[in-house]
């Protein structure tokens, strides 16, 4: 998904560089592939991040957020055309958010791993500091420690 975001942004920025119809076709092919990669991976990532009970709500929020630039993009591109005299700036600016989003998403696994390591260290400290009242073998599986000594 990160690669598709970054490639999508780069392809948006490449549209003004096209001098012929063949170039536009190639770029549109890559834009469509990147959009397809993002769309198909969106649901499994939502399930992994928020769980199955909130996945539909997360996907709905994401689609709602995606509607904002889809709606506002055309008038903004028209404004850039009026100001600069062409649509080049609109394509360059349209490529920046996916690239930034891809770079931010590439940092998420590193942050997640650090959080997991910190949780493991914190839970390990709690277990080491807790007094051991029950010797191995005295406690049956599923029984609380207070019931084992009765």
N, C-alpha and C positions, 0 to 999 in steps of 0.2 A: 504494500500500500504506500509506503514511503517513496519507493522508486516511481510508482505511478504518479504520485503528486508532483514530484520534482520534474519528471519527464513531461507531465501535462503543462506545468508552468513554462518550461523551456520551449515546448511546441507552440504555446500561445505567443511567446515572444518572437518566434520564427516566422509567423504569418506575414508580417510586413516585408520580410526578406525575399519572399517568393516573387519571381519574375514571370512565371508561367503557370498555366493551369495544372501541369503535372506536379509541380511543387506543392500547390494547394491540396491536391489529392493525397499526396504522401503525408503531409502534415495532418490533414483531416483523418486519415487512417490511424495515425498514431494517437491523435486526440480521442478518437472513438475507442481504441484499445485501452488507453489509460482510464477513460471514464468507465468502461466495462469492468476493468480490474477493481477500481474503487467501489463500484456498486455491488459487485459480487462478494467482496471481502467485508463490506460494511456490516452485514448481519452477524457473521461469526465473531467479529471483533466486539460488537455490541453485547452479544451473549457472554463473551469472556469477561468483559469489563464490568457489566452491571448485573449479570445473571439472567436467567430465562424469564423471570417474572417482570422485570423492568426493561427488557430488551425492546419491546415494541414502543414503549414510551421514549426510550433513547433514540431509536431510529426516527420517530416522529419529530422529536426536537431537532435532530440533525437535518431532516428534510425541510423543516420550517426555517432553520438558519440558512440553508442553501437557497431558499426562495428569495431571500433579501437581495443578494447580489444578482440573481437572475432577473429580478424585477427592476432593480435600480441600475443595472449595468448598461442597458441600452440608452437611457437618457444621459448618463455620464459620458458614454462614448460619443454621443451627439454633441455634448458640450465640448469635449476635447477636439472634435472635428471642427467645430466653429472657432475654437481658440487657436489651434495649431494649423488648421487648414488641411489636415489629413487624419486618418484613423490610426496612425502608427503608435502614438502615445497611448491610445486606449488598449492596444494589444500588449504593449510593454507593461503597462500598469496591471493588466489582467493576469499577466504571468507571475507577478510578484507574490500574491497571497498563496498560491499553491506551493511555490518554492519554500516560502517561510513556514507554511504548515507542514511540509514534508520534513524540514529540518527540525522543527519542534517535535514532530512525531518520532524522529530518529533518536531523540534524547529520552523519550518515555521509558524504553526498556532499561536503560542504565539507572534511571531514578527508581524504577520499580524494584530492580535487583538490590539497590542500596537500602530501600525500605524493608525488603524481606530480610536482608542480613542484619539490619538493626533490630528487627523483631525477634530474630533467632537469638541474637546476643542478649537482648533484654529478657526473653523468656528463659534463657540459660542461666542468667544471673539469679532470677527468682527461684529457680529450682535448686541452685547451689546454696542459696541463703536460707531456704526453708528448712526448719528442723525436721529430721526424719524420726517420726514416732513409731513407724511400723517397719519391721524388718521384713525383707523379702520372704515370701512364703506364708506370712501371717494373714495377708489380705487376699480375699477371693476376688476374681474379676467381677466388676460391677457393684461391689459393696463399698460403701463409704468407710473411711478409716475408723470412725467412731463406733460403727456397728461391728467391726471385726474383733474388737476386744471384749465384747459382751459375753 
